[in-house]
């Protein structure tokens, strides 16, 4: 029975760690979207590097990491208090 509790505690600790890491990634990607590399053209309000391929790759990777990290946050919050469907059974000794 103690092993079952240990596994559930380990599962909950891993879930909490994933939640913290996903929140940090979401924070960084959100900030990166507003502080674009290269800066802005103040008279037009557009990014200076807007037509460069590297800048487009940056925007796409930033958007993908933002969506994925928010998805992880959603699933961590969704299942944070859901008990396991089947209780974990201790393993039989060999």
C-alpha positions as CSV (number, residue, x, y, z in Angstrom):
1,X,0.0,0.0,0.0
2,X,2.9,2.3,0.7
3,X,4.3,1.8,-2.8
4,X,1.0,2.8,-4.2
5,X,1.0,6.1,-2.3
6,X,4.6,6.7,-3.3
7,X,3.7,6.2,-7.0
8,X,0.8,8.6,-6.7
9,X,2.9,11.1,-5.0
10,X,5.6,10.8,-7.6
11,X,2.9,11.2,-10.3
12,X,1.6,14.3,-8.7
13,X,5.1,15.8,-8.3
14,X,5.8,15.2,-11.9
15,X,2.6,16.8,-12.9
16,X,3.4,19.9,-10.8
17,X,6.8,20.1,-12.3
18,X,5.4,19.9,-15.8
19,X,2.9,22.7,-14.9
20,X,5.7,25.0,-13.7
21,X,7.9,24.4,-16.8
22,X,5.0,24.9,-19.1
23,X,4.1,28.2,-17.4
24,X,7.6,29.4,-17.7
25,X,7.7,28.5,-21.4
26,X,4.4,30.3,-22.0
27,X,5.7,33.4,-20.2
28,X,8.9,33.5,-22.2
29,X,7.1,33.0,-25.5
30,X,4.5,35.7,-24.6
31,X,7.3,38.2,-23.9
32,X,9.2,37.2,-27.0
33,X,6.1,38.1,-29.1
34,X,6.2,41.7,-27.9
35,X,9.9,42.2,-27.9
36,X,10.6,41.2,-31.5
37,X,14.2,40.8,-32.6
38,X,15.3,43.7,-34.7
39,X,12.8,46.1,-33.3
40,X,9.9,48.0,-35.0
41,X,9.6,50.7,-37.7
42,X,8.0,53.3,-35.6
43,X,6.4,55.2,-38.5
44,X,4.8,52.0,-40.0
45,X,4.4,49.9,-36.8
46,X,5.9,46.8,-38.5
47,X,8.9,44.7,-37.6
48,X,12.2,45.6,-39.3
49,X,13.0,42.0,-40.0
50,X,9.4,41.1,-41.2
51,X,10.5,39.9,-44.7
52,X,13.5,37.8,-43.5
53,X,13.0,34.0,-43.5
54,X,14.7,33.7,-40.1
55,X,12.2,36.1,-38.6
56,X,9.3,34.1,-40.0
57,X,10.8,30.9,-38.5
58,X,11.1,32.7,-35.2
59,X,7.4,33.7,-35.3
60,X,6.3,30.2,-36.2
61,X,8.4,28.5,-33.5
62,X,7.3,31.0,-31.0
63,X,3.6,30.4,-31.8
64,X,4.0,26.6,-31.7
65,X,5.7,26.7,-28.4
66,X,3.1,29.0,-27.0
67,X,0.2,26.8,-28.1
68,X,1.9,23.6,-26.8
69,X,2.8,25.1,-23.4
70,X,-0.8,26.4,-23.0
71,X,-2.1,23.0,-23.9
72,X,0.1,21.4,-21.2
73,X,-1.1,23.9,-18.7
74,X,-4.7,23.2,-19.6
75,X,-4.3,19.4,-19.3
76,X,-2.4,19.8,-16.0
77,X,-5.1,21.9,-14.5
78,X,-7.8,19.7,-16.0
79,X,-6.5,16.6,-14.4
80,X,-5.0,18.0,-11.3
81,X,-7.5,16.6,-8.9
82,X,-8.8,13.6,-10.9
83,X,-8.0,10.4,-9.1
84,X,-6.6,7.5,-11.0
85,X,-9.3,5.4,-12.6
86,X,-7.8,2.2,-11.3
87,X,-6.0,2.2,-8.0
88,X,-2.4,1.2,-8.3
89,X,-1.8,-2.2,-7.0
90,X,1.5,-3.2,-5.4
91,X,3.6,-5.5,-7.4
92,X,3.9,-9.1,-6.3
93,X,7.4,-10.1,-5.2
94,X,9.2,-12.4,-7.6
